[in-house]
Amino acid sequence: MVCETSDGCAHRTENSHVESAASATRSSGERVIQQISSQIGDARFFARRGPHSLATVAKAAFGVAPDLDLLLTGIAPLHSAQPSEVSFLDNRRYASLLEHTEAGAVIVHPDMLARVPKSTVAIVTKNPYEGWARTAKLFHPADLVAPSIHPTAFVDEHAHVDPTAEVGAFCTIEAGAEIGAGSKLGSYVSVGPGVVVGQDCRIGAHASLSHTFLGARVYIYPGARIGQEGFSFASTDCGFLTVPQLGRVIIEDDVEVGANSCVDRGSVQDTVIGAGTRLDNLVQIGHNVRLGRYCVVVAQVGIAGSTVVDDFVQIGGQAAIAGHLKIGQGAKIGAQAGVIADVPPGAAVLGSPAQPRVQFFRQTALLKRIASQPRKKDTSA
C-alpha cells in the first residue's frame, strides 16, 4: 500500500515499532513471571543446601522411607515437583494432586500411603506438616549471623553487644542495652536504654524496643513496636490526665511477634508474653496483659489491658477482647468475636458478643429460617 503522505507513513512506521516493543515487553514479562513462579526458595532471597539423600530427608522429617539410593535436590508443591524434588500432603483435599505428582519423594501420613504413585517414594510420618517444615529447613536453613556492627549504627558506649551478634545499618542501641550472643538486628532497629535482647534473637528492620526483656530465640518482625506506653488516662474536670506506665514487657523464649504488631508495657505490673506464643501481624496487646504459653493470636486481634490469657489459647483474626477478663486454658475464640466476659477453659466461642459455638450456630440457623419464611400479608386494613 502506498502512503498518501510521508508524515502518515512515518506515523505507521513509528506505531509498528511501538507494537513490536510492546510485544517484546510482554514476552519478556511472561518469561520473568514464568521463571519466578517456577522457583521455590529463590536463591536470591533464601539460602540453599543440598542435594540430600533420601535417608537424610527422611531422618529430618522424622519419617520412615525405604532404603533406596535417591538424591533429592530441593522441595516443591505436589503439582510442580520434579523427580529430583520432595513434596508433601497434609490436607486430604489435595489427594488428587498426590495421585498425579511427579515428585521423587513425598511426605505423607500412613493413611495416604496407598495413593502415592509407584514412581514416587513415600516418606511416612504421622505428622506430615511438621515433617515438611523440618525438610524445608534442611534445604533452606535460616540465614547465618555475620558477627559485625555496621559502620552507620550507633551503639552507646555503655551498651553491650555480644561479639557474635550482628547489628545492621542505622541501628540505635542506647545506654545499658544488652544484645545477646548470636542475635541479629535488621536495619534501623531502635533498642532503648536498658533493654535486654537474649541470645539467638532476630529483630526485623524498623522495629523498636523499649522497657523490654526478650528471652532466647525471640523473633520480632519488621515494624513491630514493643514496650511503648499503654493507652491509659484519667478523666478530670479539665480533660484527660495521662497515667504513668511504670511496668515493662517480658517476652519469654521462642516467641514470635508479627510485623507492625504492638505490645504496650505495663502500667503497675508487667505485660508478659509466654514462651512459644505466636502473634501474627497487626496485633495489639494492651498494658498489663498476660499471655500464656503457646498461644496463637491471628492478625488484627486486639486484647485490652489487664486481661489474662491462659496457656494454649487460640484467637482468630479481628477478634476483640475487653479488658480485665480471664480466658481459660485451651479456649478457642473465633474470628471477629467480641469477647466481653470471661471464657471458661476449653470453651469455643463465636460472634459478637461472643457466645458458645453451638449456641451461635443454632441462633444463626434460626435467623436464616425466619428470614426465609414468606411475609404474611397485612389484612388489618
C-alpha positions as CSV (number, residue, x, y, z in Angstrom):
1,M,0.0,0.0,0.0
2,V,1.3,3.4,-0.9
3,C,1.0,6.1,1.8
4,E,-0.6,9.3,0.9
5,T,1.9,11.4,2.9
6,S,5.3,10.8,4.2
7,D,4.1,12.0,7.5
8,G,1.4,9.4,7.6
9,C,3.9,6.7,6.6
10,A,6.2,7.8,9.4
11,H,3.4,7.5,11.9
12,R,2.6,4.0,10.8
13,T,6.2,3.0,11.0
14,E,6.5,4.5,14.4
15,N,3.4,2.7,15.5
16,S,4.8,-0.6,14.2
17,H,8.0,0.0,16.3
18,V,5.8,0.6,19.4
19,E,3.8,-2.5,18.8
20,S,7.0,-4.6,18.4
21,A,8.4,-3.1,21.6
22,A,5.2,-3.8,23.5
23,S,5.2,-7.4,22.2
24,A,8.8,-7.9,23.2
25,T,8.0,-6.4,26.7
26,R,5.0,-8.7,27.1
27,S,7.2,-11.7,26.1
28,S,9.9,-10.7,28.5
29,G,7.4,-10.1,31.3
30,E,5.8,-13.5,30.7
31,R,9.3,-15.2,30.8
32,V,10.1,-13.4,34.1
33,I,6.7,-14.4,35.6
34,Q,7.2,-18.0,34.4
35,Q,10.7,-18.0,35.8
36,I,9.6,-16.6,39.2
37,S,6.6,-18.9,39.5
38,S,8.7,-22.0,38.9
39,Q,11.3,-21.2,41.6
40,I,10.7,-22.4,45.2
41,G,13.2,-20.9,47.6
42,D,14.7,-18.5,45.2
43,A,18.5,-18.4,45.8
44,R,18.4,-14.6,45.5
45,F,16.4,-14.5,48.8
46,F,17.0,-17.8,50.6
47,A,20.0,-19.9,51.5
48,R,20.0,-23.2,49.7
49,R,21.6,-26.5,50.7
50,G,21.7,-29.9,49.1
51,P,21.3,-32.3,47.4
52,H,20.4,-34.6,50.2
53,S,20.0,-38.4,50.2
54,L,16.6,-39.9,50.8
55,A,17.7,-41.2,54.1
56,T,18.8,-37.7,55.2
57,V,15.5,-36.2,54.2
58,A,13.5,-39.0,55.9
59,K,15.5,-38.5,59.1
60,A,14.9,-34.7,59.0
61,A,11.2,-35.3,58.6
62,F,11.0,-37.8,61.4
63,G,9.7,-40.2,58.9
64,V,10.3,-43.7,57.5
65,A,11.4,-44.4,53.9
66,P,12.7,-47.4,52.0
67,D,16.4,-47.9,51.7
68,L,17.0,-46.5,48.2
69,D,19.8,-44.7,46.6
70,L,18.0,-41.4,45.7
71,L,19.3,-37.8,45.8
72,L,16.9,-35.0,46.3
73,T,17.8,-31.5,45.2
74,G,15.0,-29.4,46.7
75,I,11.4,-29.0,47.7
76,A,8.3,-28.2,45.6
77,P,4.5,-28.4,45.8
78,L,2.8,-31.6,44.5
79,H,1.6,-30.2,41.2
80,S,5.1,-29.0,40.0
81,A,7.6,-31.2,41.9
82,Q,10.1,-33.0,39.6
83,P,11.6,-36.5,40.1
84,S,14.6,-34.9,42.0
85,E,12.4,-33.0,44.5
86,V,10.4,-33.8,47.6
87,S,6.9,-32.7,48.3
88,F,4.2,-33.4,50.9
89,L,0.5,-33.9,51.5
90,D,-1.2,-32.8,54.8
91,N,-4.7,-31.9,53.5
92,R,-6.9,-34.7,52.0
93,R,-8.4,-32.0,49.8
94,Y,-5.4,-32.3,47.6
95,A,-5.3,-36.1,47.4
96,S,-5.8,-36.0,43.6
97,L,-2.6,-33.9,43.3
98,L,-0.8,-36.6,45.2
99,E,-2.0,-39.3,42.8
100,H,-0.6,-37.4,39.8
101,T,2.5,-35.9,41.3
102,E,5.9,-36.5,39.6
103,A,7.8,-35.8,42.9
104,G,10.8,-38.1,43.6
105,A,9.6,-38.4,47.2
106,V,6.6,-37.2,49.2
107,I,6.0,-36.9,52.9
108,V,2.6,-38.4,53.8
109,H,0.5,-39.8,56.6
110,P,0.2,-43.6,56.7
111,D,-3.5,-43.3,55.7
112,M,-2.5,-41.8,52.4
113,L,0.2,-44.3,51.5
114,A,-2.0,-46.2,49.0
115,R,-2.5,-43.1,46.9
116,V,1.2,-42.4,46.4
117,P,2.2,-43.1,42.7
118,K,4.5,-46.0,42.1
119,S,7.2,-43.7,40.7
120,T,7.3,-41.7,43.9
121,V,8.9,-42.8,47.2
122,A,6.8,-42.3,50.3
123,I,8.3,-40.8,53.4
124,V,5.7,-41.9,56.0
125,T,5.1,-39.9,59.2
126,K,2.2,-39.3,61.5
127,N,2.7,-35.5,61.2
128,P,3.4,-34.6,57.5
129,Y,3.2,-30.9,58.1
130,E,5.9,-31.0,60.8
131,G,7.9,-33.2,58.6
132,W,7.6,-30.7,55.7
133,A,8.7,-27.9,57.9
134,R,11.8,-29.7,59.1
135,T,12.6,-30.8,55.5
136,A,12.2,-27.2,54.3
137,K,14.7,-26.1,56.9
138,L,17.1,-28.8,55.8
139,F,17.1,-27.4,52.2
140,H,16.7,-23.8,53.2
141,P,18.3,-23.1,56.6
142,A,18.0,-19.8,58.3
143,D,20.4,-17.1,57.3
144,L,23.6,-17.3,59.3
145,V,24.6,-14.4,61.6
146,A,27.6,-12.4,60.3
147,P,29.1,-11.0,63.6
148,S,29.6,-7.3,63.0
149,I,28.4,-3.8,63.7
150,H,27.5,-1.8,60.6
151,P,29.6,1.5,60.4
152,T,26.4,3.5,60.3
153,A,24.9,2.0,63.5
154,F,25.1,4.0,66.8
155,V,26.0,1.9,69.8
156,D,26.2,3.8,73.1
157,E,29.5,3.3,75.0
158,H,27.5,1.9,77.9
159,A,25.7,-0.7,75.8
160,H,26.9,-4.2,75.4
161,V,26.8,-6.1,72.1
162,D,28.0,-9.6,72.2
163,P,30.9,-10.2,69.7
164,T,28.8,-12.9,68.0
165,A,25.9,-10.6,67.3
166,E,25.1,-8.7,64.1
167,V,23.9,-5.1,64.1
168,G,22.5,-3.8,60.8
169,A,22.7,-0.4,59.2
170,F,21.5,2.7,61.0
171,C,20.6,0.8,64.2
172,T,20.5,2.6,67.5
173,I,21.4,0.8,70.7
174,E,21.2,3.1,73.8
175,A,22.9,3.1,77.1
176,G,22.6,0.0,79.3
177,A,21.1,-2.2,76.5
178,E,22.3,-5.7,76.0
179,I,22.4,-7.7,72.7
180,G,22.8,-11.4,73.3
181,A,25.0,-13.9,71.6
182,G,24.1,-14.9,68.1
183,S,21.3,-12.3,67.8
184,K,20.7,-10.3,64.6
185,L,19.3,-6.8,64.3
186,G,18.0,-5.6,60.9
187,S,18.4,-2.1,59.6
188,Y,17.0,0.9,61.5
189,V,16.2,-1.1,64.7
190,S,15.9,1.0,67.8
191,V,16.9,-0.6,71.1
192,G,16.1,1.7,74.1
193,P,18.0,2.2,77.3
194,G,18.3,-0.9,79.5
195,V,16.6,-3.3,77.0
196,V,17.8,-6.8,77.1
197,V,17.8,-9.0,73.9
198,G,18.5,-12.6,74.6
199,Q,20.6,-15.0,72.6
200,D,19.8,-16.0,69.0
201,C,17.0,-13.4,68.6
202,R,16.0,-11.8,65.3
203,I,14.8,-8.2,65.3
204,G,13.4,-7.1,61.9
205,A,14.0,-3.8,60.2
206,H,12.5,-0.7,61.7
207,A,11.3,-2.5,64.9
208,S,11.6,-0.6,68.2
209,L,12.2,-2.0,71.7
210,S,11.9,-0.1,74.9
211,H,11.4,-1.1,78.6
212,T,11.7,-4.7,77.4
213,F,13.3,-8.0,78.2
214,L,13.5,-10.6,75.4
215,G,14.3,-14.3,76.1
216,A,16.1,-16.6,73.8
217,R,15.2,-17.2,70.2
218,V,12.6,-14.4,70.0
219,Y,11.7,-13.2,66.6
220,I,10.4,-9.6,66.3
221,Y,9.2,-9.0,62.8
222,P,9.7,-5.7,60.9
223,G,8.0,-2.6,62.2
224,A,6.8,-4.1,65.5
225,R,6.6,-1.8,68.5
226,I,7.5,-3.3,71.8
227,G,7.4,-1.5,75.2
228,Q,5.8,1.8,74.4
229,E,3.3,3.5,76.8
230,G,-0.1,1.9,77.2
231,F,-3.4,3.6,76.5
232,S,-4.2,4.8,80.0
233,F,-5.6,8.1,81.2
234,A,-7.8,9.5,84.0
235,S,-10.7,11.8,83.2
236,T,-10.6,15.1,85.0
237,D,-12.7,18.3,85.0
238,C,-10.3,19.9,82.7
239,G,-9.6,17.0,80.3
240,F,-7.5,13.8,80.3
241,L,-4.6,13.1,82.6
242,T,-2.1,10.5,81.3
243,V,-1.4,7.8,83.8
244,P,2.4,6.9,84.0
245,Q,3.1,3.5,82.6
246,L,5.8,2.1,85.0
247,G,5.8,-1.6,84.0
248,R,7.8,-3.5,81.5
249,V,7.3,-6.0,78.7
250,I,8.6,-9.5,79.3
251,I,8.8,-11.7,76.3
252,E,9.8,-15.3,77.1
253,D,11.7,-17.8,75.0
254,D,10.7,-18.8,71.4
255,V,8.0,-16.1,71.0
256,E,7.3,-14.5,67.6
257,V,5.7,-11.1,67.2
258,G,4.4,-10.3,63.7
259,A,5.1,-7.3,61.6
260,N,3.6,-4.0,62.8
261,S,2.2,-5.5,65.9
262,C,2.3,-3.5,69.2
263,V,2.9,-4.7,72.7
264,D,2.3,-2.0,75.3
265,R,4.3,-2.0,78.5
266,G,2.5,-2.5,81.8
267,S,1.2,0.3,84.0
268,V,1.7,-1.0,87.5
269,Q,2.7,-4.6,86.5
270,D,4.4,-6.2,83.5
271,T,3.0,-7.1,80.2
272,V,4.0,-10.8,79.7
273,I,4.1,-12.9,76.5
274,G,4.5,-16.6,77.5
275,A,7.1,-19.0,75.9
276,G,6.3,-20.3,72.5
277,T,3.4,-17.9,71.7
278,R,2.9,-16.6,68.2
279,L,1.5,-13.2,67.4
280,D,0.5,-12.6,63.8
281,N,0.9,-9.2,62.0
282,L,-1.0,-6.1,63.2
283,V,-1.9,-7.5,66.7
284,Q,-2.5,-5.1,69.6
285,I,-1.6,-6.2,73.1
286,G,-2.6,-3.7,75.8
287,H,-0.9,-2.9,79.1
288,N,-0.7,-5.5,81.8
289,V,-1.9,-8.3,79.6
290,R,-0.6,-11.7,80.4
291,L,-0.5,-14.2,77.6
292,G,0.3,-17.7,78.5
293,R,2.5,-20.3,76.8
294,Y,2.0,-21.5,73.2
295,C,-1.0,-19.2,72.4
296,V,-1.8,-18.3,68.8
297,V,-3.1,-14.8,68.1
298,V,-4.1,-14.1,64.5
299,A,-3.9,-10.8,62.6
300,Q,-5.8,-7.7,63.8
301,V,-6.7,-9.0,67.2
302,G,-6.9,-6.5,70.0
303,I,-6.6,-7.5,73.6
304,A,-7.4,-4.8,76.1
305,G,-5.5,-4.0,79.3
306,S,-5.1,-6.4,82.2
307,T,-6.7,-9.4,80.5
308,V,-5.2,-12.7,81.4
309,V,-5.0,-15.4,78.7
310,D,-4.0,-18.8,79.9
311,D,-1.8,-21.4,78.0
312,F,-2.7,-22.9,74.6
313,V,-5.4,-20.4,73.7
314,Q,-6.2,-19.7,70.0
315,I,-7.7,-16.4,68.9
316,G,-9.0,-15.9,65.4
317,G,-8.4,-12.8,63.2
318,Q,-10.0,-9.5,64.1
319,A,-11.3,-10.7,67.4
320,A,-11.6,-8.1,70.2
321,I,-11.2,-8.9,73.9
322,A,-12.3,-6.5,76.5
323,G,-10.1,-5.6,79.5
324,H,-9.8,-7.3,82.9
325,L,-11.1,-10.7,81.6
326,K,-9.9,-14.2,82.1
327,I,-9.6,-16.5,79.1
328,G,-9.2,-20.1,80.3
329,Q,-6.6,-22.6,79.2
330,G,-7.2,-24.1,75.7
331,A,-10.1,-21.8,74.8
332,K,-10.8,-21.1,71.2
333,I,-12.1,-17.6,70.1
334,G,-13.4,-17.4,66.6
335,A,-12.6,-14.7,64.1
336,Q,-14.3,-11.3,64.6
337,A,-15.6,-12.4,68.0
338,G,-16.3,-9.7,70.6
339,V,-15.4,-11.1,74.0
340,I,-16.9,-9.1,76.9
341,A,-17.0,-11.8,79.6
342,D,-14.6,-14.5,80.9
343,V,-14.2,-17.6,78.8
344,P,-14.0,-20.9,80.6
345,P,-11.1,-23.3,79.9
346,G,-11.6,-25.3,76.7
347,A,-14.6,-23.3,75.6
348,A,-15.1,-22.3,71.9
349,V,-16.9,-19.0,71.3
350,L,-18.0,-17.1,68.3
351,G,-19.9,-14.0,67.4
352,S,-20.3,-10.5,68.9
353,P,-21.0,-10.6,71.7
354,A,-19.2,-13.9,71.9
355,Q,-21.2,-16.9,72.9
356,P,-20.6,-20.7,72.9
357,R,-20.1,-22.1,69.4
358,V,-23.1,-24.4,69.4
359,Q,-25.4,-21.7,70.6
360,F,-24.1,-19.3,68.0
361,F,-24.8,-21.7,65.1
362,R,-28.3,-22.5,66.4
363,Q,-29.1,-18.8,66.5
364,T,-27.7,-18.3,63.0
365,A,-29.8,-21.2,61.7
366,L,-32.9,-20.0,63.4
367,L,-32.5,-16.5,61.9
368,K,-32.0,-18.0,58.4
369,R,-35.2,-19.9,58.8
370,I,-37.1,-16.9,60.0
371,A,-35.7,-14.7,57.2
372,S,-36.6,-17.3,54.5
373,Q,-40.3,-17.5,55.6
374,P,-42.7,-15.5,53.4
375,R,-44.1,-12.4,54.9
376,K,-47.7,-12.5,55.9
377,K,-50.0,-10.1,54.2
378,D,-51.4,-7.3,56.4
379,T,-55.2,-7.9,56.4
380,S,-55.9,-5.4,59.1
381,A,-56.9,-2.8,56.5
